[in-house]
Amino acid sequence: MQEKKVKTEKAVVVGRIGNKSIKVAIDYIIRHPKYGKYIKRRTTFSVHDELNTASVGDIVEIAQSRPYSRTKAWRVVGVLQKAAEK
């Protein structure tokens, strides 16, 4: 039996929603189909953060998982880079 491949992404934390929840954003660019200009796009996810390790500005690795709530179906795998302290 084959193992399932879990989809993972790198994302930037843009907000804390509450206890054990964060909001992350994945930025990317696409080319306009007609005019050829490059356009910035952003996808946001609500992510389950079991240990409350991530803070705003951190770069985290997230993985797709079971639904934790109506909006959360991703979880934090680890913090790749902490945000710069002010």
C-alpha positions as CSV (number, residue, x, y, z in Angstrom):
1,M,0.0,0.0,0.0
2,Q,1.3,3.4,-1.0
3,E,1.7,6.3,1.5
4,K,-0.3,9.4,0.8
5,K,1.7,12.5,-0.2
6,V,0.8,15.4,2.1
7,K,0.6,18.8,0.4
8,T,2.9,21.3,2.1
9,E,3.4,25.0,1.5
10,K,5.5,27.9,2.8
11,A,3.5,30.9,4.0
12,V,3.8,34.1,6.0
13,V,1.8,34.7,9.1
14,V,-0.4,37.8,8.7
15,G,-2.5,37.5,11.9
16,R,-3.4,35.7,15.0
17,I,-7.1,34.7,15.1
18,G,-7.4,33.4,18.6
19,N,-6.0,30.5,20.7
20,K,-4.3,27.9,18.5
21,S,-5.3,29.7,15.2
22,I,-3.3,31.8,12.8
23,K,-4.0,33.4,9.4
24,V,-1.3,32.9,6.8
25,A,-0.9,34.3,3.3
26,I,0.8,32.8,0.2
27,D,1.8,35.5,-2.4
28,Y,2.3,34.6,-6.0
29,I,2.3,36.3,-9.5
30,I,0.4,35.3,-12.6
31,R,0.5,36.5,-16.1
32,H,-2.7,38.1,-17.4
33,P,-4.1,35.9,-20.2
34,K,-4.8,38.7,-22.6
35,Y,-2.5,41.6,-21.8
36,G,0.6,39.7,-20.6
37,K,1.1,41.9,-17.6
38,Y,2.2,40.2,-14.3
39,I,-0.3,40.5,-11.5
40,K,0.2,39.9,-7.8
41,R,-2.2,37.5,-6.1
42,R,-2.6,36.3,-2.5
43,T,-4.3,33.3,-1.0
44,T,-5.0,33.3,2.7
45,F,-5.7,30.2,4.9
46,S,-6.8,29.8,8.5
47,V,-4.2,27.4,10.0
48,H,-4.3,25.3,13.2
49,D,-1.3,26.1,15.4
50,E,-1.4,23.6,18.3
51,L,1.5,25.0,20.3
52,N,0.9,28.7,19.6
53,T,4.5,28.9,18.3
54,A,4.0,31.2,15.3
55,S,3.7,35.0,15.5
56,V,2.9,37.7,13.0
57,G,5.7,38.0,10.3
58,D,7.1,34.5,10.8
59,I,7.6,32.2,7.8
60,V,6.0,28.8,8.5
61,E,5.6,25.5,6.8
62,I,2.0,24.3,6.7
63,A,0.5,21.0,5.7
64,Q,-3.0,20.0,4.6
65,S,-4.8,17.9,7.2
66,R,-8.2,16.9,8.5
67,P,-10.7,19.7,9.1
68,Y,-10.2,21.3,12.5
69,S,-13.2,23.6,12.1
70,R,-15.3,25.1,9.3
71,T,-12.5,27.2,8.0
72,K,-9.3,25.4,9.2
73,A,-8.0,22.4,7.2
74,W,-4.3,23.2,7.4
75,R,-1.8,22.8,10.3
76,V,1.6,24.2,11.2
77,V,4.5,21.8,10.6
78,G,7.2,24.2,11.9
79,V,8.5,27.7,12.0
80,L,11.1,28.2,9.3
81,Q,12.1,31.8,10.1
82,K,11.1,34.0,13.0
83,A,10.2,37.6,12.3
84,A,12.7,40.4,13.0
85,E,12.3,41.8,16.5
86,K,11.6,45.5,16.7
